[in-house]
Amino acid sequence: MSDLFNEFPSTDTAYYEAASNSHDIARWKPSHDVVFEAARRVGFSALRRRDTGAGKRGFAKHYKEVCKAYLRGERFKRDVVAPRDTATGFEKLSETEAFERKMIGRARVAELKEMLRS
């Protein structure tokens, strides 16, 4: 889909951009707002799971609708998603929370060992 000024990426380019970045939307800087909105409407988890053919068809349908809406003057607000800690992939825990989780884990391991013995 292109407008009068060739402002939008092609459907294939937009699909591959969305599918390639659907795993980390917090760090994704989309080439255009319509690409992100179409991916959001399809669903980021659906983009990650679908086979290429079905994913492209579903994305193309939404992408065409979003491009038309954008040309009519509609603008899309992107929700801000905080990126995860890059070192571990998880949020930082306080020392107390880490200790509590460690103790719960040890207790559960002990329960499992006891169950296996009997």
Buried (B, 14 or more C-beta within 10 A) or exposed (E): BEEEEEEBBEBEEBBBBBBEBBEEBEEBEBEBBBBBBBBBBBBBEBBEEBEEEEBBEBBBBBBBBBBEBBBEEEEBEEEEEEEBEEEEEEEEEEEEEEEEEEEEEEEEEEEEEEEEEE
